Amino acid sequence: MTPSNNPQESSPKKYPVKHILKGSRKAIINTIHTLYLLRYAEILEWSPLQPTGIPGEFITMMTKYITLG
C-alpha cells in the first residue's frame, strides 16, 4: 500500500501533553474554570482532586492530545 492510500499516514498525528495542577483547592478549581473559559479543557477532563499529604495542598491532572501535522 502506498502512503497516499493509507489514511492513517495522511492524517495528522496526536501527541499527548500531561498537565498537572498542584496547590490549594481554591486555586486549582479557579485554574480549571479559567482553562474551560478559554476553551482549552473541559472541566470533566481533570482527575478528581487528591490530597498530596501536605496540609491544604491538592493535585489533579489531565492529558490533552495536541494534533500536529
PDB file of N, CA, C and O in Angstrom:
ATOM      1  N   MET A   1       0.848  -1.178   0.000  1.00  0.00           N
ATOM      2  CA  MET A   1       0.000   0.000   0.000  1.00  0.00           C
ATOM      3  C   MET A   1       0.895   1.243   0.000  1.00  0.00           C
ATOM      4  O   MET A   1       1.856   1.311   0.767  1.00  0.00           O
ATOM      5  N   THR A   2       0.595   2.203  -0.833  1.00  0.00           N
ATOM      6  CA  THR A   2       1.386   3.432  -0.877  1.00  0.00           C
ATOM      7  C   THR A   2       0.895   4.375   0.202  1.00  0.00           C
ATOM      8  O   THR A   2      -0.258   4.277   0.624  1.00  0.00           O
ATOM      9  N   PRO A   3       1.751   5.299   0.667  1.00  0.00           N
ATOM     10  CA  PRO A   3       1.331   6.228   1.731  1.00  0.00           C
ATOM     11  C   PRO A   3       0.076   7.013   1.399  1.00  0.00           C
ATOM     12  O   PRO A   3      -0.711   7.312   2.297  1.00  0.00           O
ATOM     13  N   SER A   4      -0.137   7.360   0.125  1.00  0.00           N
ATOM     14  CA  SER A   4      -1.314   8.143  -0.230  1.00  0.00           C
ATOM     15  C   SER A   4      -2.607   7.342  -0.080  1.00  0.00           C
ATOM     16  O   SER A   4      -3.686   7.924   0.028  1.00  0.00           O
ATOM     17  N   ASN A   5      -2.507   6.012  -0.071  1.00  0.00           N
ATOM     18  CA  ASN A   5      -3.689   5.169   0.086  1.00  0.00           C
ATOM     19  C   ASN A   5      -3.947   4.794   1.541  1.00  0.00           C
ATOM     20  O   ASN A   5      -4.978   4.195   1.846  1.00  0.00           O
ATOM     21  N   ASN A   6      -3.033   5.132   2.438  1.00  0.00           N
ATOM     22  CA  ASN A   6      -3.173   4.774   3.845  1.00  0.00           C
ATOM     23  C   ASN A   6      -3.672   5.991   4.623  1.00  0.00           C
ATOM     24  O   ASN A   6      -2.911   6.935   4.840  1.00  0.00           O
ATOM     25  N   PRO A   7      -4.938   5.983   5.045  1.00  0.00           N
ATOM     26  CA  PRO A   7      -5.479   7.168   5.735  1.00  0.00           C
ATOM     27  C   PRO A   7      -4.770   7.491   7.037  1.00  0.00           C
ATOM     28  O   PRO A   7      -4.731   8.655   7.434  1.00  0.00           O
ATOM     29  N   GLN A   8      -4.204   6.491   7.721  1.00  0.00           N
ATOM     30  CA  GLN A   8      -3.517   6.769   8.982  1.00  0.00           C
ATOM     31  C   GLN A   8      -2.257   7.584   8.757  1.00  0.00           C
ATOM     32  O   GLN A   8      -1.910   8.415   9.596  1.00  0.00           O
ATOM     33  N   GLU A   9      -1.567   7.370   7.650  1.00  0.00           N
ATOM     34  CA  GLU A   9      -0.336   8.098   7.388  1.00  0.00           C
ATOM     35  C   GLU A   9      -0.601   9.519   6.940  1.00  0.00           C
ATOM     36  O   GLU A   9       0.231  10.397   7.172  1.00  0.00           O
ATOM     37  N   SER A  10      -1.747   9.775   6.298  1.00  0.00           N
ATOM     38  CA  SER A  10      -2.029  11.117   5.812  1.00  0.00           C
ATOM     39  C   SER A  10      -2.700  11.989   6.866  1.00  0.00           C
ATOM     40  O   SER A  10      -2.724  13.211   6.726  1.00  0.00           O
ATOM     41  N   SER A  11      -3.246  11.381   7.922  1.00  0.00           N
ATOM     42  CA  SER A  11      -3.904  12.173   8.960  1.00  0.00           C
ATOM     43  C   SER A  11      -2.867  12.720   9.938  1.00  0.00           C
ATOM     44  O   SER A  11      -1.832  12.093  10.163  1.00  0.00           O
ATOM     45  N   PRO A  12      -3.143  13.891  10.520  1.00  0.00           N
ATOM     46  CA  PRO A  12      -2.202  14.468  11.487  1.00  0.00           C
ATOM     47  C   PRO A  12      -2.047  13.574  12.724  1.00  0.00           C
ATOM     48  O   PRO A  12      -2.991  12.902  13.138  1.00  0.00           O
ATOM     49  N   LYS A  13      -0.874  13.579  13.290  1.00  0.00           N
ATOM     50  CA  LYS A  13      -0.608  12.760  14.469  1.00  0.00           C
ATOM     51  C   LYS A  13      -0.966  13.538  15.734  1.00  0.00           C
ATOM     52  O   LYS A  13      -0.768  14.751  15.809  1.00  0.00           O
ATOM     53  N   LYS A  14      -1.495  12.821  16.724  1.00  0.00           N
ATOM     54  CA  LYS A  14      -1.838  13.447  18.004  1.00  0.00           C
ATOM     55  C   LYS A  14      -0.761  13.108  19.022  1.00  0.00           C
ATOM     56  O   LYS A  14      -0.343  11.955  19.136  1.00  0.00           O
ATOM     57  N   TYR A  15      -0.321  14.101  19.750  1.00  0.00           N
ATOM     58  CA  TYR A  15       0.720  13.948  20.757  1.00  0.00           C
ATOM     59  C   TYR A  15       0.144  14.262  22.133  1.00  0.00           C
ATOM     60  O   TYR A  15      -0.511  15.292  22.298  1.00  0.00           O
ATOM     61  N   PRO A  16       0.369  13.406  23.122  1.00  0.00           N
ATOM     62  CA  PRO A  16      -0.161  13.678  24.461  1.00  0.00           C
ATOM     63  C   PRO A  16       0.685  14.709  25.205  1.00  0.00           C
ATOM     64  O   PRO A  16       1.914  14.699  25.132  1.00  0.00           O
ATOM     65  N   VAL A  17       0.002  15.590  25.916  1.00  0.00           N
ATOM     66  CA  VAL A  17       0.643  16.561  26.800  1.00  0.00           C
ATOM     67  C   VAL A  17      -0.052  16.438  28.147  1.00  0.00           C
ATOM     68  O   VAL A  17      -1.256  16.674  28.247  1.00  0.00           O
ATOM     69  N   LYS A  18       0.692  16.073  29.182  1.00  0.00           N
ATOM     70  CA  LYS A  18       0.106  15.892  30.502  1.00  0.00           C
ATOM     71  C   LYS A  18       0.205  17.199  31.294  1.00  0.00           C
ATOM     72  O   LYS A  18       1.281  17.782  31.423  1.00  0.00           O
ATOM     73  N   HIS A  19      -0.929  17.640  31.814  1.00  0.00           N
ATOM     74  CA  HIS A  19      -0.996  18.848  32.634  1.00  0.00           C
ATOM     75  C   HIS A  19      -1.227  18.429  34.080  1.00  0.00           C
ATOM     76  O   HIS A  19      -2.096  17.605  34.364  1.00  0.00           O
ATOM     77  N   ILE A  20      -0.453  18.996  34.982  1.00  0.00           N
ATOM     78  CA  ILE A  20      -0.588  18.706  36.407  1.00  0.00           C
ATOM     79  C   ILE A  20      -0.757  20.023  37.152  1.00  0.00           C
ATOM     80  O   ILE A  20       0.050  20.941  37.006  1.00  0.00           O
ATOM     81  N   LEU A  21      -1.812  20.103  37.948  1.00  0.00           N
ATOM     82  CA  LEU A  21      -2.034  21.269  38.806  1.00  0.00           C
ATOM     83  C   LEU A  21      -1.859  20.828  40.242  1.00  0.00           C
ATOM     84  O   LEU A  21      -2.404  19.805  40.658  1.00  0.00           O
ATOM     85  N   LYS A  22      -1.104  21.596  40.996  1.00  0.00           N
ATOM     86  CA  LYS A  22      -0.857  21.287  42.400  1.00  0.00           C
ATOM     87  C   LYS A  22      -0.935  22.586  43.177  1.00  0.00           C
ATOM     88  O   LYS A  22      -0.263  23.558  42.833  1.00  0.00           O
ATOM     89  N   GLY A  23      -1.745  22.609  44.218  1.00  0.00           N
ATOM     90  CA  GLY A  23      -1.896  23.807  45.028  1.00  0.00           C
ATOM     91  C   GLY A  23      -3.132  23.704  45.904  1.00  0.00           C
ATOM     92  O   GLY A  23      -3.629  22.613  46.183  1.00  0.00           O
ATOM     93  N   SER A  24      -3.615  24.860  46.330  1.00  0.00           N
ATOM     94  CA  SER A  24      -4.816  24.855  47.175  1.00  0.00           C
ATOM     95  C   SER A  24      -6.030  24.469  46.337  1.00  0.00           C
ATOM     96  O   SER A  24      -6.044  24.663  45.122  1.00  0.00           O
ATOM     97  N   ARG A  25      -7.046  23.924  46.996  1.00  0.00           N
ATOM     98  CA  ARG A  25      -8.278  23.534  46.308  1.00  0.00           C
ATOM     99  C   ARG A  25      -8.862  24.721  45.536  1.00  0.00           C
ATOM    100  O   ARG A  25      -9.271  24.574  44.385  1.00  0.00           O
ATOM    101  N   LYS A  26      -8.898  25.872  46.159  1.00  0.00           N
ATOM    102  CA  LYS A  26      -9.488  27.058  45.539  1.00  0.00           C
ATOM    103  C   LYS A  26      -8.706  27.492  44.292  1.00  0.00           C
ATOM    104  O   LYS A  26      -9.301  27.840  43.272  1.00  0.00           O
ATOM    105  N   ALA A  27      -7.382  27.470  44.378  1.00  0.00           N
ATOM    106  CA  ALA A  27      -6.557  27.876  43.238  1.00  0.00           C
ATOM    107  C   ALA A  27      -6.686  26.894  42.077  1.00  0.00           C
ATOM    108  O   ALA A  27      -6.743  27.305  40.918  1.00  0.00           O
ATOM    109  N   ILE A  28      -6.734  25.607  42.381  1.00  0.00           N
ATOM    110  CA  ILE A  28      -6.875  24.601  41.328  1.00  0.00           C
ATOM    111  C   ILE A  28      -8.224  24.733  40.640  1.00  0.00           C
ATOM    112  O   ILE A  28      -8.291  24.723  39.410  1.00  0.00           O
ATOM    113  N   ILE A  29      -9.288  24.854  41.404  1.00  0.00           N
ATOM    114  CA  ILE A  29     -10.630  24.987  40.820  1.00  0.00           C
ATOM    115  C   ILE A  29     -10.712  26.242  39.967  1.00  0.00           C
ATOM    116  O   ILE A  29     -11.307  26.220  38.889  1.00  0.00           O
ATOM    117  N   ASN A  30     -10.128  27.327  40.432  1.00  0.00           N
ATOM    118  CA  ASN A  30     -10.110  28.568  39.646  1.00  0.00           C
ATOM    119  C   ASN A  30      -9.369  28.371  38.328  1.00  0.00           C
ATOM    120  O   ASN A  30      -9.822  28.842  37.286  1.00  0.00           O
ATOM    121  N   THR A  31      -8.241  27.682  38.367  1.00  0.00           N
ATOM    122  CA  THR A  31      -7.453  27.443  37.158  1.00  0.00           C
ATOM    123  C   THR A  31      -8.201  26.546  36.180  1.00  0.00           C
ATOM    124  O   THR A  31      -8.198  26.802  34.976  1.00  0.00           O
ATOM    125  N   ILE A  32      -8.840  25.501  36.688  1.00  0.00           N
ATOM    126  CA  ILE A  32      -9.627  24.610  35.831  1.00  0.00           C
ATOM    127  C   ILE A  32     -10.740  25.380  35.138  1.00  0.00           C
ATOM    128  O   ILE A  32     -10.973  25.190  33.945  1.00  0.00           O
ATOM    129  N   HIS A  33     -11.432  26.247  35.872  1.00  0.00           N
ATOM    130  CA  HIS A  33     -12.512  27.034  35.279  1.00  0.00           C
ATOM    131  C   HIS A  33     -11.971  28.042  34.266  1.00  0.00           C
ATOM    132  O   HIS A  33     -12.613  28.297  33.247  1.00  0.00           O
ATOM    133  N   THR A  34     -10.816  28.609  34.531  1.00  0.00           N
ATOM    134  CA  THR A  34     -10.201  29.549  33.583  1.00  0.00           C
ATOM    135  C   THR A  34      -9.846  28.836  32.281  1.00  0.00           C
ATOM    136  O   THR A  34     -10.107  29.362  31.199  1.00  0.00           O
ATOM    137  N   LEU A  35      -9.257  27.648  32.374  1.00  0.00           N
ATOM    138  CA  LEU A  35      -8.910  26.884  31.173  1.00  0.00           C
ATOM    139  C   LEU A  35     -10.164  26.472  30.402  1.00  0.00           C
ATOM    140  O   LEU A  35     -10.139  26.387  29.175  1.00  0.00           O
ATOM    141  N   TYR A  36     -11.255  26.219  31.118  1.00  0.00           N
ATOM    142  CA  TYR A  36     -12.533  25.920  30.470  1.00  0.00           C
ATOM    143  C   TYR A  36     -13.058  27.142  29.720  1.00  0.00           C
ATOM    144  O   TYR A  36     -13.493  27.034  28.573  1.00  0.00           O
ATOM    145  N   LEU A  37     -13.017  28.311  30.374  1.00  0.00           N
ATOM    146  CA  LEU A  37     -13.499  29.540  29.737  1.00  0.00           C
ATOM    147  C   LEU A  37     -12.669  29.903  28.505  1.00  0.00           C
ATOM    148  O   LEU A  37     -13.179  30.514  27.565  1.00  0.00           O
ATOM    149  N   LEU A  38     -11.401  29.529  28.515  1.00  0.00           N
ATOM    150  CA  LEU A  38     -10.526  29.758  27.358  1.00  0.00           C
ATOM    151  C   LEU A  38     -10.710  28.687  26.278  1.00  0.00           C
ATOM    152  O   LEU A  38     -10.039  28.712  25.246  1.00  0.00           O
ATOM    153  N   ARG A  39     -11.641  27.736  26.533  1.00  0.00           N
ATOM    154  CA  ARG A  39     -11.949  26.638  25.622  1.00  0.00           C
ATOM    155  C   ARG A  39     -10.748  25.723  25.392  1.00  0.00           C
ATOM    156  O   ARG A  39     -10.584  25.153  24.313  1.00  0.00           O
ATOM    157  N   TYR A  40      -9.918  25.593  26.414  1.00  0.00           N
ATOM    158  CA  TYR A  40      -8.752  24.722  26.309  1.00  0.00           C
ATOM    159  C   TYR A  40      -9.044  23.314  26.818  1.00  0.00           C
ATOM    160  O   TYR A  40      -8.587  22.333  26.231  1.00  0.00           O
ATOM    161  N   ALA A  41      -9.806  23.212  27.910  1.00  0.00           N
ATOM    162  CA  ALA A  41     -10.061  21.897  28.501  1.00  0.00           C
ATOM    163  C   ALA A  41     -11.431  21.884  29.163  1.00  0.00           C
ATOM    164  O   ALA A  41     -11.849  22.861  29.783  1.00  0.00           O
ATOM    165  N   GLU A  42     -12.115  20.767  29.019  1.00  0.00           N
ATOM    166  CA  GLU A  42     -13.393  20.581  29.697  1.00  0.00           C
ATOM    167  C   GLU A  42     -13.135  20.299  31.182  1.00  0.00           C
ATOM    168  O   GLU A  42     -12.117  19.705  31.538  1.00  0.00           O
ATOM    169  N   ILE A  43     -14.037  20.718  32.019  1.00  0.00           N
ATOM    170  CA  ILE A  43     -13.886  20.528  33.456  1.00  0.00           C
ATOM    171  C   ILE A  43     -13.817  19.038  33.807  1.00  0.00           C
ATOM    172  O   ILE A  43     -13.042  18.646  34.680  1.00  0.00           O
ATOM    173  N   LEU A  44     -14.607  18.220  33.147  1.00  0.00           N
ATOM    174  CA  LEU A  44     -14.641  16.787  33.455  1.00  0.00           C
ATOM    175  C   LEU A  44     -13.411  16.028  32.955  1.00  0.00           C
ATOM    176  O   LEU A  44     -13.256  14.849  33.273  1.00  0.00           O
ATOM    177  N   GLU A  45     -12.538  16.668  32.185  1.00  0.00           N
ATOM    178  CA  GLU A  45     -11.317  16.009  31.716  1.00  0.00           C
ATOM    179  C   GLU A  45     -10.279  15.869  32.838  1.00  0.00           C
ATOM    180  O   GLU A  45      -9.368  15.047  32.743  1.00  0.00           O
ATOM    181  N   TRP A  46     -10.419  16.665  33.888  1.00  0.00           N
ATOM    182  CA  TRP A  46      -9.458  16.646  35.001  1.00  0.00           C
ATOM    183  C   TRP A  46      -9.770  15.500  35.950  1.00  0.00           C
ATOM    184  O   TRP A  46     -10.933  15.164  36.172  1.00  0.00           O
ATOM    185  N   SER A  47      -8.740  14.913  36.499  1.00  0.00           N
ATOM    186  CA  SER A  47      -8.938  13.868  37.500  1.00  0.00           C
ATOM    187  C   SER A  47      -9.487  14.505  38.783  1.00  0.00           C
ATOM    188  O   SER A  47      -9.320  15.706  38.996  1.00  0.00           O
ATOM    189  N   PRO A  48     -10.141  13.708  39.637  1.00  0.00           N
ATOM    190  CA  PRO A  48     -10.612  14.252  40.912  1.00  0.00           C
ATOM    191  C   PRO A  48      -9.439  14.783  41.750  1.00  0.00           C
ATOM    192  O   PRO A  48      -8.345  14.218  41.731  1.00  0.00           O
ATOM    193  N   LEU A  49      -9.681  15.860  42.473  1.00  0.00           N
ATOM    194  CA  LEU A  49      -8.641  16.411  43.343  1.00  0.00           C
ATOM    195  C   LEU A  49      -8.271  15.391  44.411  1.00  0.00           C
ATOM    196  O   LEU A  49      -9.140  14.775  45.028  1.00  0.00           O
ATOM    197  N   GLN A  50      -6.981  15.225  44.617  1.00  0.00           N
ATOM    198  CA  GLN A  50      -6.465  14.305  45.620  1.00  0.00           C
ATOM    199  C   GLN A  50      -5.524  15.061  46.552  1.00  0.00           C
ATOM    200  O   GLN A  50      -4.744  15.889  46.082  1.00  0.00           O
ATOM    201  N   PRO A  51      -5.573  14.805  47.848  1.00  0.00           N
ATOM    202  CA  PRO A  51      -4.619  15.453  48.760  1.00  0.00           C
ATOM    203  C   PRO A  51      -3.210  14.927  48.485  1.00  0.00           C
ATOM    204  O   PRO A  51      -3.030  13.758  48.143  1.00  0.00           O
ATOM    205  N   THR A  52      -2.216  15.802  48.638  1.00  0.00           N
ATOM    206  CA  THR A  52      -0.826  15.406  48.379  1.00  0.00           C
ATOM    207  C   THR A  52      -0.124  14.882  49.615  1.00  0.00           C
ATOM    208  O   THR A  52       0.948  14.286  49.510  1.00  0.00           O
ATOM    209  N   GLY A  53      -0.707  15.092  50.782  1.00  0.00           N
ATOM    210  CA  GLY A  53      -0.034  14.751  52.035  1.00  0.00           C
ATOM    211  C   GLY A  53       0.484  15.993  52.736  1.00  0.00           C
ATOM    212  O   GLY A  53       0.823  15.954  53.919  1.00  0.00           O
ATOM    213  N   ILE A  54       0.545  17.096  52.001  1.00  0.00           N
ATOM    214  CA  ILE A  54       0.907  18.388  52.585  1.00  0.00           C
ATOM    215  C   ILE A  54      -0.408  19.086  52.939  1.00  0.00           C
ATOM    216  O   ILE A  54      -1.293  19.189  52.089  1.00  0.00           O
ATOM    217  N   PRO A  55      -0.552  19.566  54.173  1.00  0.00           N
ATOM    218  CA  PRO A  55      -1.817  20.195  54.578  1.00  0.00           C
ATOM    219  C   PRO A  55      -2.248  21.316  53.623  1.00  0.00           C
ATOM    220  O   PRO A  55      -1.477  22.233  53.338  1.00  0.00           O
ATOM    221  N   GLY A  56      -3.490  21.227  53.136  1.00  0.00           N
ATOM    222  CA  GLY A  56      -4.057  22.254  52.268  1.00  0.00           C
ATOM    223  C   GLY A  56      -3.641  22.158  50.809  1.00  0.00           C
ATOM    224  O   GLY A  56      -4.033  22.998  50.000  1.00  0.00           O
ATOM    225  N   GLU A  57      -2.851  21.145  50.459  1.00  0.00           N
ATOM    226  CA  GLU A  57      -2.383  21.017  49.072  1.00  0.00           C
ATOM    227  C   GLU A  57      -3.057  19.829  48.391  1.00  0.00           C
ATOM    228  O   GLU A  57      -3.207  18.754  48.971  1.00  0.00           O
ATOM    229  N   PHE A  58      -3.459  20.061  47.140  1.00  0.00           N
ATOM    230  CA  PHE A  58      -4.129  19.047  46.338  1.00  0.00           C
ATOM    231  C   PHE A  58      -3.454  18.946  44.982  1.00  0.00           C
ATOM    232  O   PHE A  58      -2.679  19.818  44.591  1.00  0.00           O
ATOM    233  N   ILE A  59      -3.765  17.852  44.260  1.00  0.00           N
ATOM    234  CA  ILE A  59      -3.212  17.643  42.924  1.00  0.00           C
ATOM    235  C   ILE A  59      -4.293  17.098  42.019  1.00  0.00           C
ATOM    236  O   ILE A  59      -5.165  16.352  42.463  1.00  0.00           O
ATOM    237  N   THR A  60      -4.242  17.468  40.750  1.00  0.00           N
ATOM    238  CA  THR A  60      -5.114  16.939  39.718  1.00  0.00           C
ATOM    239  C   THR A  60      -4.315  16.896  38.432  1.00  0.00           C
ATOM    240  O   THR A  60      -3.317  17.603  38.291  1.00  0.00           O
ATOM    241  N   MET A  61      -4.750  16.067  37.490  1.00  0.00           N
ATOM    242  CA  MET A  61      -4.052  16.019  36.199  1.00  0.00           C
ATOM    243  C   MET A  61      -5.012  15.759  35.067  1.00  0.00           C
ATOM    244  O   MET A  61      -6.138  15.301  35.259  1.00  0.00           O
ATOM    245  N   MET A  62      -4.526  16.067  33.874  1.00  0.00           N
ATOM    246  CA  MET A  62      -5.332  15.912  32.673  1.00  0.00           C
ATOM    247  C   MET A  62      -4.362  15.726  31.513  1.00  0.00           C
ATOM    248  O   MET A  62      -3.315  16.370  31.461  1.00  0.00           O
ATOM    249  N   THR A  63      -4.717  14.846  30.589  1.00  0.00           N
ATOM    250  CA  THR A  63      -3.904  14.667  29.394  1.00  0.00           C
ATOM    251  C   THR A  63      -4.649  15.262  28.210  1.00  0.00           C
ATOM    252  O   THR A  63      -5.792  14.907  27.922  1.00  0.00           O
ATOM    253  N   LYS A  64      -3.971  16.171  27.538  1.00  0.00           N
ATOM    254  CA  LYS A  64      -4.527  16.826  26.342  1.00  0.00           C
ATOM    255  C   LYS A  64      -3.786  16.260  25.142  1.00  0.00           C
ATOM    256  O   LYS A  64      -2.565  16.108  25.176  1.00  0.00           O
ATOM    257  N   TYR A  65      -4.519  15.951  24.089  1.00  0.00           N
ATOM    258  CA  TYR A  65      -3.903  15.423  22.875  1.00  0.00           C
ATOM    259  C   TYR A  65      -3.849  16.532  21.834  1.00  0.00           C
ATOM    260  O   TYR A  65      -4.879  17.011  21.359  1.00  0.00           O
ATOM    261  N   ILE A  66      -2.632  16.930  21.489  1.00  0.00           N
ATOM    262  CA  ILE A  66      -2.395  18.024  20.564  1.00  0.00           C
ATOM    263  C   ILE A  66      -2.175  17.439  19.171  1.00  0.00           C
ATOM    264  O   ILE A  66      -1.356  16.537  18.991  1.00  0.00           O
ATOM    265  N   THR A  67      -2.903  17.953  18.198  1.00  0.00           N
ATOM    266  CA  THR A  67      -2.752  17.495  16.823  1.00  0.00           C
ATOM    267  C   THR A  67      -1.685  18.327  16.128  1.00  0.00           C
ATOM    268  O   THR A  67      -1.768  19.554  16.064  1.00  0.00           O
ATOM    269  N   LEU A  68      -0.688  17.633  15.613  1.00  0.00           N
ATOM    270  CA  LEU A  68       0.387  18.283  14.857  1.00  0.00           C
ATOM    271  C   LEU A  68       0.451  17.661  13.477  1.00  0.00           C
ATOM    272  O   LEU A  68       0.295  16.448  13.329  1.00  0.00           O
ATOM    273  N   GLY A  69       0.681  18.485  12.464  1.00  0.00           N
ATOM    274  CA  GLY A  69       0.739  17.991  11.086  1.00  0.00           C
ATOM    275  C   GLY A  69       1.983  17.232  10.759  1.00  0.00           C
ATOM    276  O   GLY A  69       2.145  16.768   9.631  1.00  0.00           O
TER     277      GLY A  69
END
